[in-house]
Amino acid sequence: MRILGTTFGGHRYDLLNPWGTAIQATDLVHHLGGIRRFNGTGLTVLAHSLLTARISTAPAQPLAAIHDFHEAYIGDLNPAQYGQAPNLKALELPWLRRIAAGLGVLMTHWQLVHQADQVAAAIEAGELSPRVFPHFPEELREQAERWTSENRWLPHYVLYLHHASPRQLWKELTALYLPKVDPHFV
């Protein structure tokens, strides 16, 4: 069985076979720069990826920068939606492995990326989606508040991420965390 889709750039892909897909930076930027988290009130997936990399530790930053890039192909689903479509959750890792291989990123330091991802989501919710923030576990809310109070630049950076164009975000992400990727490939 095949489930075919077409990217922004006109490239065909099979949702069930990521290894048969050519990963194009233009597709990643277009799709990830247009998907907003928290039902449209949060950062784009591309901006969230940049925030996650920024607060991650150095060895985990390249993987943190692309940790949600599979969403360019399968979309951004919240945990409740994955409960209704568990087969989509199973597609995340194969797509991420394919994208990481295409961008030259090693699939290491998962635990560090996961921690940074959760804290980034809580920071994002605290700054942009105050109605969502109370639903985060207390420990994550405390970590987000600690990060924000210890790094006075952080609220301003989140606002920049919220308003920056996908092209700006891609150039920053590639310059800082994916030096082998040509930022002008977009």
Buried (B, 14 or more C-beta within 10 A) or exposed (E): EEEEEEBBBEBEBBBEEBEEBEBBBBBBBBBBBEBBBBEEBBBBBBBBBBBBBBBBEEEBBBBBBBBBBBBBBBEBBEEEEBEEEEEBBEBBEBBBBBBBBBBEBEEEBEEBBBBBBBBBBBBBBBBBBEEBBEEBEEEBBEBBBEBBEEBEEBBEBBEBBBEBEBBBBBBBBBEBBBEEBEBEEB
